[in-house]
Amino acid sequence: MKTLRARLVLSHLLPLLIVVPLAGLALIYTLETQVVLTDLSDRLTERANLIIEVLEHQPDIWIDSDQAQIFITGIASNIQGQLFLIKSDGSLVASYTSDSAEQSAGMPKLEGIDTAMRGEQSVIVRYRLLNPGVEVLLPMIDARQQLIGIVGVTQTLEGILSRIGNLRSLIVIILVIQLLLGLIIGVFLARKLEEPIGAAAAGVIDIAAGKDIEPIPIQGPREIRQLSAAVNTLSERLRILEETRRRSLANIVHELGRPLGAIQSAVHILLKGTADPQVEHELLEGVDGEIKRMLPLLDDLALLHGQVTGTLTLNERQLHFGAWLTTALLPWRAAALGKGIDWGTDVPENLPEIYIDPERMAQVLGNLLSNAVKYTPQGGSVLVTAGANQSEAWYRVSDTGPGIDLVEQDQVFEPFYRSQKMQRFPQGLGLGLTIARDIVEAHGGSLELKSDPGQGSQFTVHLPLKSSQQE
């Protein structure tokens, strides 16, 4: 019983092995004692009454023992038990015992003899576990209400077993068939339960061993379906995590390797020495520029690490949303116009005050506008709009760039993801939108994306209205 299937089969079969035999024994016992014995007592009582009717016309039998013995032997040839004729003084006149009866010939030990001696009918049904039976004693009364004698008929259940033997066999056969059906159903149900559990267990073992698994079929009872779905979710998350790890390493190597290579080349030239101070100055400026370009990448990695470890903190304060947004947009207007992109804003003056970390939210806005300016072609347009209602304030960055494929719209928020289809995010570590979304969610808001390939993109930041007292 080391396997799950064997134990499930046993759990189905064990109650049947206990209950069915007990139920069968109870059924046979009830049938024999309640039904058969009751019917037997009625038939013996009827037979004793018939004997009394015959004896009423032959009163000499009670006096002559030989004649009584001949009489009782003649009428009792088909009786499976004992037949007695007892005088009014309690002495035995004649008796008959069939071969199947357990008692021997002679005066039997009768439980109801005292009742019969008083002239009352005695019918006793013995519901015993061993050797149950029926005892019928009928008194014969003359016209003067005097006791003439007693007719006694007894029979045990063993005397009629041959008559109900087929019924017993039928009950046993039915019980055996029931056990076999229970075994078959138990094996079937155990297999149905064991297969999805075994598949889930095998999947977990493979995951622990670092193997990729195929999705486990969702089948079986609700709890097992939930288990299989959880294993599939775990496998998918681990797969995504592994892909993210590999992609992050590749991105880091790519993004940091190129400027480090340029810095190394410049350093080699400077170490050898050059006769032209102007060349040295240009090389140093190039090194400084490459370092400055690497710093945002390192800042992004540090910020992502803080978010993962739960150490990201916000320095929130209350400020006017419209005034903050107008000021934060100024540098990006020059960048858009310098690239030949139409720049537009629609920021109402009556926007409410809002409780945010202005530096962190400026980082979110800068990431969205940087992407919009970078991927909008010359002659395109970038539009920033804002608004508010009773529960939230929002701003939206819209562009007429290449847009983002529907399949990738969730993936662009994953760490280190860079689009390969639309070439929207071919450079960088792929952390900008991940960090932007996490900062917005840390404020209790949400970052929404709407985009169609070739139709541009819209990023909308929703921020709840709250005061410092509510924090």
LOPADO-405504 format. One record per residue: y, z, x of N, C-alpha, C, O in turn; residue in three letters. Coordinates in steps of 0.05 Angstrom, whole numbers, plus 5000, padded with zeros to 4 digits. Atoms other than C-alpha are relative to their C-alpha. Last residue first. Example, Ala and Ser with C-alpha at 12.3 -4.5 7.8 and 13.67 -1.06 7.14 Angstrom:
2
497649994984497951435273502250144985504450184995Ser;497650005018491051565246502450005018502450135039Ala;
END
This chain:
471
501950034977618750964957498750275005497050295023Glu;502750065010621751034888498049995022495650015016Gln;501049775013627951394914497249954989495650144987Gln;501049824979629050834964498950254987497150384998Ser;497949864985629750354907498750195020496350235020Ser;500449714998625049834880502250135016503549995033Lys;497549854999625349114858499350295000498150394981Leu;499449825023618748764875502750145004503450215026Pro;499649734991618848184924500750184977502550124961Leu;499349825023616147494910500150285011498250385023His;500449724993616346984968500950164976503250144967Val;498349825016615546254947499250295007496950365006Thr;500949734995613045714994501950194986504350184990Phe;498249795009613845004967498750275006496550334996Gln;501249735005610744405001502250194990504650154996Ser;498649764990612043655007498650264992496550254979Gly;497849925018609743074964501550245009503250344995Gln;498050205002605242695013502450074983504349914981Gly;499850184977599443155000502049774996501949634976Pro;501650245005601143624943500349825024502549795035Asp;499750234983603644334953498249784991496049824981Ser;500550245017604744994919500549755017502749735029Lys;499850274989604145634960499449804978497449824964Leu;501350205016605446354938500649725012502849665021Glu;499150264990607046954982498449784986495949774989Leu;502050214997606447624947501349755010503649705006Ser;499550265013610148284942497749815005495549895012Gly;500949995028608549024955500449744985500149734961Gly;497849925017612749045019499250024970500950084953His;499349724992606349055060502450104984502750344980Ala;501849825015604348435019500550295008500150474991Glu;499150005028610548065046498250194984499350344967Val;497549855001608848275118501050024971501950234961Ile;500549714997601648065109502550174999502550384987Asp;501249895024603647385082499550305001500150444982Arg;498050015022608447245139498850124974500150284961Ala;498249774996603247475191502150014978502850234968Ile;501649765004598046995164501850255003501750434986Thr;500249955029603246445156498350254994498850394975Leu;497449975013605246485229499750074971500950274961Gly;499749725010598446625260502550034983502850244970Leu;500950005027595845915274500250284988498650354970Gly;502449845003596246005349498950004971496750094966Leu;499749715003601245445359497350144996495250014995Gly;499349854975600544705348500350294993500450374970Gln;501750084977597144235298500550175025498950165044Pro;499849784981599844585235498349945025496450095031Phe;497649855007601344025186500550225021502750295028Arg;498649954975596543535217502650154995504750115008Gln;497350095004594543335146501750025025504049945026Met;499950235018587043355158502849894998503349655002Lys;500950254986586343775221500349764982500349534991Gln;501050225016590144385197499349765017500749695036Ser;498150224997590744975243498849754987496549684992Arg;500750265012587545645227502249805005504649865002Tyr;500750214980588446205278499249734987498149565001Phe;499149994971588646755225498849775016496549705014Pro;502049874983587346515153501050015029502449835038Glu;499249724997593546365111498050155017498450395022Phe;497749984982592645615122501050285003502550345022Val;500749974972585645675093502450035019502250165040Gln;500849724995587845805022499550055030499950265040Asp;497749835008591845155017499350305003501150465007Gln;499049844978586644775058502250204992503150365009Glu;502249864988582444485002501150205021499950415026Val;500849785018588744294963497850175013497850425010Leu;502250075018591343875021499150254985499250484995Asp;502549874991598044095049497849934980498249964955Ile;501549855019604543705045497450115011496750065034Gly;502650135008606943155090498550154979496650044968Pro;501950074978614143405091497449884989497349804966Gly;501150265007619243395034498249895022498049655028Thr;499550224981621044125039498749754989497249764970Asp;501250255008621844734993500649795021502849785031Ser;499450204980623145455014498449744993496049744993Val;501950224997623245934955501049805021503449735021Arg;498750244988626546604946497849805006495549875011Tyr;501650204987624647174899501749795014504149765007Trp;498250204989627047814868498249805015496149885025Ala;500350104972622648234823502349825007503849714990Glu;502049874984622048664760499849915029498750055046Ser;500049715003628048534716498150145019498450375025Gln;500249915028629047824741499950304999500650435019Asn;501049735006631347514806499750034970501049904954Ala;499549915027633246854839498850284997497650395015Gly;500649715004633146464903500650074972502149934958Ala;499049905025633145734927499250294997497350385010Thr;500649715003632345434996501450094974503850064971Val;498449875020631944665001499150294997496750354995Leu;501049725003629644255059501950144982504350134985Val;498249795009630543495058498550274999496150284995Ser;501149845021627742865089502050224992504350225000Gly;499350125026631842355128498850154977499550104954Gly;497150065001628442545193500649854974499249664967Gln;499050224983621342785178503049964997504250064978Pro;498650185018619843485150501149775017502649835036Thr;501850205012614443805193501349834979500049664967Tyr;501750144981618844205241498449774988498149565001Lys;498450184983624344375192498249845019498749605023Val;498850205016619444655140501749805016501549565012Ala;502050205008615145005191501349774984500749544988Asn;500850144976621245355221497949784994498149555004Ser;498050214994623845505152499449855025499949615027Leu;500150205021617445875132502049775006501349545003Leu;502550154998616846245198499949774980499149554986Asn;499950184977624246435198497449845003497549605010Gly;498350225007623746715127500149805023500049565019Leu;501450165020617847145146501649754993500649534993Val;502150134986621247385210498449824981497649604988Gln;498750224986627547535170497849845016498049605019Ala;499750215019623047955125501449765012500949535004Met;502650115006620848365185500249764980498949564983Arg;501050154977627948455209497349874995496849645002Glu;498650264996630748615140498949855024498849605023Pro;499649994971625449155124501349735007499949535008Asp;501850154982626249165048500550075029502550215036Ile;500849814979629349544989497949865017495649845009Tyr;502949994997633149054944499350185024501050205042Ile;500749874975640049014915497050035001495650064981Glu;500049704999640848524858499650105029499049955047Pro;502749894996642847784861500150305004502150405014Leu;500549755015649647644831497150105003496150234986Asn;498649774989651947144884499350264987499650484999Glu;498049895018646646624867501450255013500150395029Pro;500349704999643046294926502250124983504550124991Val;499149915027642045544917499450304998497450384988Asp;500649725008641445234986501150044972503049924963Thr;498849915025641044515012499250294994497050385001Gly;500349715003639944185080501450084974503650004968Trp;498149905020638743435088499450304995497150374990Asp;501349925025634743325152502250104981503950264989Ile;499550225020637742935211498650064973497949874959Gly;502350185000634543385264500449774980498749604978Lys;500350134974641143725280497749815001497749635018Gly;498050224998642343835206499849865027500249625029Leu;500750225018635844225200501949775003501049545005Ala;502450134990637044655262499249764983498449554993Ala;499350164977644244805242497649855011497849625019Ala;498450225010642145035173500649815023500549575020Arg;501850215008636645455205501549764989500549544989Trp;501150154977641545895242498349764993498349565008Pro;498150154984645446055178498849865024499449635028Leu;500450295001639646235132501749855020501149625026Leu;502450074986639146975151499649705001498249605018Ala;499649964971646447085132497649915016497849785037Thr;498050204991645546785062500450025031500649825044Thr;501350264998639047185052502049785010501249615026Leu;501950024977642247845070498849725003498649625025Trp;498549994975648247735025498149985024498649835043Ala;498650254996643847524966501549985026501449785040Gly;501950214994639048114972501449735006500749595025Phe;499650205020644248654978498449755007498749645028His;497850184993641349215019500249794977498549764960Leu;498950145024636849825013502449825008504249915023Gln;497549895009632850015074501149834977500349604974Arg;498850105025625849915100502750144995503050385001Glu;497549854999623550025172501749904976503649744980Asn;497650145011616449785161502350195002502150434996Leu;498149835014610450005202502449844992503149645005Thr;497550145007604349605224501850184983500950284962Leu;497749874987599250095254502749864994504749935006Thr;498649835019593549925207502450145012503450345001Gly;500649724995588949675262501550194982501150434984Thr;502949955002588848965234499450295004497650404990Val;500850035028596348955220497050064997496250194978Gln;499049775014598049225290499249994971498550204959Gly;501749774993593448715322501050254985499350414977His;502650035013596948155284498250245006496850344988Leu;499549945028603748405307497349984985496850154968Leu;499649715002601348425380500450084971499450294962Ala;502649864995598447725374500350304998498650434986Leu;501850055024604847465342497450145004496450264985Asp;499149835022609047795397498349974975497750174962Asp;500949734995604747475450500950194978499550384971Leu;502950005004605846795419498950285005497250374989Leu;500749995029613246935412497050004995496150144976Pro;499449735011613547115487499450014970498250204960Leu;502449855003610146475510500450274986498650384974Met;501750135020616146025497497450164996496250154974Arg;498849945026620646505535498449884977498250004956Lys;500549715006615846475594501150074973499950214957Ile;502849975008615945715592499350294993497950344974Glu;500450125026623545705592497150034990496650094967Gly;498949825019623946185651499749904971499150064953Asp;501849765002619145765691501150194979499550304963Val;502450095015623245135674498050234997496850274976Gly;499350025029629645485694497649924984497250024961Glu;499849735010626445685760500750004970499750174955Leu;502749895002624244975773500150284988498450354971Leu;501350135024631244715756497250114996496350154974Glu;498849895024634345215805498749894975498250044956His;501049735003629545025860501150134974499650274959Glu;502850025009631044295849498950284996497550324976Val;500050095027638544435854497249984988496750064965Gln;499749765018637544845917500149924971499250084954Pro;497950055021634844215951500250254982498350304967Asp;497450024987631144336016502249984980504650024988Ala;498750265004624944575982502750015012504050225014Thr;497250024993620145145998501049714997499649525002Gly;499850194977612645155999502849975010503349915034Lys;501249864977612745775955500149835025500649925048Leu;498049814990617545435907499050155025500550205043Leu;497950154988612844845898502150195013503150145035Ile;501150124976606945305886502249845015502449865040His;500149794980611045715836499049895027500049965048Val;497349954990612845085797500050215022501550195042Ala;499150234984605644875793502750055011503349995035Ser;501450004974603545575770500949775018501249815042Gln;498849794984608945585716498750015028500050045048Ile;497450094991606644915689501450205018502650135038Ala;500550214980599445155688502749895010502949855034Gly;500849874975601545795654499549805022500149855045Leu;497649904986605345385602499350155026500950145045Pro;498150214993599044975586502550115014503250025035Arg;500950154976593945535589502149805009502649775033Gly;499049864977597645995540499349855026500649885046Leu;497249955001597245535480501150155024503450115032Glu;498450245000590545235496503050065002504449945018His;500350144974586945865518501949765001503149705021Val;498649844979589846245459499949865027501849845041Ile;497150025003587945695410501550155022503550055033Asn;499250274992580745645437503149964998504349845016Ala;500250034971579946395435500949735009502349705029Leu;497849854988582746425364499949985031501949955044Ser;497550155002578245865341502350145013504050025026Arg;500150234982572046205369502649844999503649755019Arg;500149914972573846865337500049775019501649765038Arg;497349914993575846535271500150095029502150045043Thr;498350244996569246165269502850075008504149945025Glu;500850134975565546815281501649755005502549705028Glu;499049844978569547165227499349885027500949885046Leu;497150054997568346595179501150165023502850065038Ile;499750284990560846635192503049945004503749835025Arg;500650004972561047395185500349725012501149695035Leu;497949874986564647325119499550015030501349975046Arg;497750184999559746815094502350125015503649995031Glu;500650224982553747245113502449815003503049725025Ser;500049894973556747855080499549785020500949765041Leu;497249954993558247465017500350105028502050025043Thr;498750264996551147195015502950035008503949895026Asn;501050104974548347895025501349735006502149685029Val;498749854979552948154969499049905028500749885046Ala;497250104997550647594923501550155022503150035036Ala;500150264987543347774937502849895004503449775024Ser;500749964972544748514922499949735015501049705037Leu;497649904986548548344858499450045030501149995047Gln;498150234998542747904835502550105015503649955032Arg;500950174978538048484852501849765003502349675026Ile;499549864975542148964809499149835024500449835045Glu;497149994993542548474752500550135027502050025043Arg;498349825016535148324749502850025011503449925033Pro;501149735004532247714784501850174983503750074972Gly;502049985021535747114813499050284997499550455015Gln;499249775017541546904858498150014976498449844958Ile;499850065028538346444910500650264984499450474989Pro;502349905014540046674981500349934970502449974959Ile;499449835022545146235017497450084985495749924979Pro;499350165024542145955081500750194977499650414976Glu;502050025021542346415141501049824978503449784975Ile;498850105025545746395208497949974979495649894985Asp;500750275009542546845260501649924976502550084960Lys;497950204992545747425297499349724991500449535003Gly;500950134976539547875294502049795010501549665030Ala;500049804979542948335244499249885027500149975048Ala;497249954994544347725201500250205023501950165041Ile;499050234985537047525205502950045008503749975030Asp;501349994974534848225184501049775018501649815041Ile;498649794985539948215127498850025028500350065047Val;497350084994537247545103501550205017502950145036Gly;500250194978530047775107502749905009503349865033Ala;500749854976531848375064499849825025500749895047Ala;497649864992535347935013499550165026501250175044Ala;498150204990529447455011502650145010503650075031Ala;500950094974524648035004501849805013502449815037Gly;499549774982528648324947499249935028500649995048Ile;497149994993528947634914500750245018502550225035Pro;499050254987521347534922503050025005503849985028Glu;500249994971519148254908501349765013502449795035Glu;498249814989521748294837500049995030502150025043Leu;497350075007518547654812502150195011504350115018Lys;499350234984512247814851502949914994504449845012Arg;499649904973511848504821500949775018502649805035Ala;497449874999512848204752500650105028502950095037Leu;497950195005507047724762502850125002504550015015Phe;499750174976502548234795502249804996503849755015Val;498949844978503948734739500449845025502449865038Gly;497249985006502748204685501450165023503650095031Ile;498950274996495948034716503150014996504649905012Ile;500050064971494148774724501349735005502949705024Leu;498049844987496348934653500249955030502349945041Gly;497450125006492348354627502350165013504250045023Leu;499850244985486248624664502749864995504049765013Leu;499549944972487449314637500349755017502049745034Leu;497349904998488149054566500750075029502950015038Gln;498350245001481748644573503050095003504649955017Ile;500350134975478249284595501849755002503149705022Val;498549854980481049654535499849875028501849875043Leu;497250035005478849114487501650155021503650055031Ile;499350274991471849104517503049954997504349845015Ile;500150004971471349864510500849735011502449715030Val;497749864991473549824437500250005030502349965042Ile;497750165005468449284423502650135010504350005021Leu;500050224980462949674456502549834997503749755016Ser;499349884974464650284414500249785021502149785037Arg;497249945002464449854351501050135026503250065035Leu;498650264996457749564371503050054999504649915013Asn;500150074971455050274380501549745005502849725025Gly;497250044991457450484311500049915029502149905041Ile;498550145020450750424275502849945009504049745000Arg;500950284999446550614336501649834980501849594984Ser;498750154978450651244341499349715001500949545007Leu;499050265011448251464272501549845022502949655016Ile;501950145017443652044291501049744989499449584979Gly;501950154984447952234349498049854983496949654991Glu;498950264994453352414300498149835017498149595015Leu;498150014978449152984274500949725005499849524995Thr;500250234982445753034207502250015021504550075014Gln;498349994976444353604160499549745016497349635017Thr;500150254985441653604089501950035023504350095019Val;498350034976440054244051499549745015497349665019Gly;500750254986437554313980501949975023504449975020Val;497850134985437855033957498949755013496849765026Ile;500450064972433555393906502449855011504449804997Gly;502950084998432855653835499449955030497450055040Ile;500550174977439456043832497049945001495450135004Leu;501449874979440556323762499449805022498849575016Gln;498249974977445956053717498750175022500150325036Gln;499049725002441456173656501950065023502650295028Arg;498449985024440555413649501250284997503350324984Ala;501450055025438055363720501950044977504350094981Asp;499649785019442255283783498649934974498749704965Ile;501150105025440354853844500050234980498750434986Met;501849825016444855023903499149864974500549714962Pro;499350005029447654463948498050184985495650144987Leu;501849825014447954554024500850014971503050104964Leu;499550005029451153984065497850184987495450134991Val;502049835013451754034141500850024971503050114964Glu;499349925027455453494180497650174989495350114993Val;501950065022455553344254501050104973503250214971Gly;498949955027459053374321498149924978496249764983Pro;501850005023454553394383501450084973500650284961Asn;502850064994459553554438498350044974498550254961Leu;500050204979466953504425497249915007496749685012Leu;500549904973466053864360500149775019499449545013Arg;498450174982468953684293499850115028501750225038Tyr;499549884974463454034252501349795018500049615028Arg;499850224981463853814179500850135027502950255029Val;498749934975461354354132499949765019497849655025Ile;499950254984459754224059501650075025504050125023Val;499049974972457554844021499849735014497649635018Ser;500550234982456754843945501250045027503550145028Gln;497750184995456855523913499249785019497649815037Glu;499950205021451055903881502349805003503049664985Gly;498349905022452056533921500349804978501749854959Arg;501549795014446156333965501650124977500450234959Met;501950135018449955683981498450214985497750164961Ala;498550125022455756084010498249874980498649914956Thr;499149775017451056514051501649894977501349994954Asp;502149905017447455894077500950224982500050244959Ile;499149955027453755554101497950114982498250094957Gly;497449855001452755604176500850074971502050284967Glu;498050135017445355404175502550174997502350414991Leu;497849815000440555584231502349864986503649684996Lys;497750054982434455174214502050234998502050394980Pro;497549915012427955424185502349975019502450095040Met;499949715005422555004216502650074987504349904983Gly;500849925028422054314246499950304998499550445018Ala;502950025006425754204311499550094972501250214958Ser;501449755007433154074317497049944995496249724987Gln;500449834977435753464355498550264993497050365010Glu;498749745003434852954301499450185024497350165036Ala;497450004986433052244324501550274997503550315010Ser;500450004972425652324306502650025016502750135038Asp;500450274990427352524235499750025031500350225043Ser;498350054977426153244212499549725011497249655017Thr;500650264988423453424144502049965023504450015019Tyr;497950124983422954114114499149735011496749685012Ser;500950244986419154494060502349895016504649945010Ala;502250115015419455154023498949765015496449755019Val;500350294998423655554072497649914984495450014988Leu;502350094984425256274052499849694998500749574978Ser;499250084973432256474030497749905017498149845040Gly;500149764983430256873968500749945029500650115046Asp;497749825006432756313924500050255016502150385019Ser;500249845024427955843957502450184996504050215015Lys;499949714995430055334010499950144974501450074955Ile;500149885027428454584010499750305005497750395017Leu;501349745005430654264074500050064971501949994956Phe;499949955029432453564100498450254995496150295005Leu;501849805010434153414173500450044970502750024960Gln;499149734998437252814208497950194990495550154995Gly;499749964971436752054205501250285003503650315009Gln;497949814992434151994134500050035030497950075042Ile;497750144988430251364116502350185008504550085013Asn;500950184979423451694105502349855013502049765036Ser;498349984977426752274068499249815023499949855046Ala;497350095005424252143998501849995025504049885024Ile;499850265013416852154012502949904996503449664998Gly;500650214981417052704063500349724988501049535001Thr;497850034981420753154015499549795021501349655030Ile;497750115014415753043959502349945021503549735021Phe;500650285006409553134003502549874987503249644994Ile;500050144975412553774032499549704995500749535008Gln;497250034991414354033963500149845025502049675029Ala;498850215017407253893938502949955009503849735008Gln;501250254992404554293998501249774983501849554994Asp;498950104975409554853988498849735007500349555018Ser;502250104984407854953914501149875025502549665024Asp;502249804999412855403878497949915020496950075036Ile;499049754987419455023888497950215003498250405019Trp;499850044972415754373873501050255015500150305037Ile;502349884986413654633805500249965031498950115046Asp;499449734991420754493779497750125015498150325030Pro;502549924987419553733777500450295011500650335035Gln;502350095016424653453728497450085012495350035001His;499749895027430553843756497749934982497050074963Glu;501449745001427853663825500350144973498650304966Leu;502950055001429852933815498550264996496650284981Val;500650125026437053113797497049954997495949984975Glu;500049795020437253583857499449894972498050024957Ile;502549844997435053023904499950224979497750274967Ile;502350165011440552573876497450165002495850154984Leu;499849995029445753123889497749844986496649924966Asn;501049745009443353193961500150034970498350144958Ala;502950004998444152443972498950274991496850284977Arg;501150165021451352453945496950005001495650014980Glu;499649855025453053033991498949844976497649964959Thr;502049795001449952674049500250174975498250254963Leu;502750125006453952044034497950224999496150204982Arg;500150105028460552414028497349894994496249944972Asp;500249775018459252814092499949914971498550044955Ser;502849894999457652174130499850244981497750264967Leu;501750175016464251844108497150114999495850094978Asp;499249985028468052434134498349834981497549924960Thr;501049755010464052444198500850054971499250154955Leu;502950015004465251704210498950264988497350244969Val;500850215019472651714198497050014994496250024971Val;498450005024475152354229499049804979498949864955Gln;499849745014469952514281501450004974500650144955Thr;502649885005467651834304500250264984498650304966Glu;501650175017474151454297497450144992496550144969Leu;498849985027478252024326498449844980497949924958Thr;500549735010473552084386501150024971499850134953Tyr;502949985007473551324397499450284988497950294968Ile;500650185022481151284393497150034991496550054967Leu;498849875024482251894437499449834976498849944954Ala;501749775007477351604488501150144975499550224958Leu;502550105010481050934486498150234992496850224971Gly;499650105027487851264492497449904988496949944964Ala;499649775017485551664552500449914971499350044952Leu;502549865005482651034583500350244982498650294965Pro;501950165016489150654569497350144997496450154975Val;499549995029494051194592497849864984496849964964Val;500149735011491551334662500150004970498550144957Ile;502549884992489750644688499750294990497450384986Leu;502150115017495450354648497350135007495750184989Leu;499949885027500450834680497849894982496850044966Pro;500849725001497750624749500350134973498550274964Leu;502849975008498149874737499250304997497550364980Leu;500550115026505649754737497250084990496850134966His;498249875019507250234794499649894972500050044953Ser;501149735006501049984831501850144980500750284962Leu;502450045017503549264826498850274992498150314969Val;499050075027510449494851497649954981497750024958Leu;499049765013507149854909501149944972500850104954Arg;502249835007503049244928500950254986499650344967Ala;501450125022509148794925497750184991497350224967Arg;498649945024513249264969498549894976498550024955Leu;498150205009508049245023501450074974500350234958Thr;497750004982504849845057502149804991504449825000Lys;497650005017500050005000502550005017504550145011Met;
END
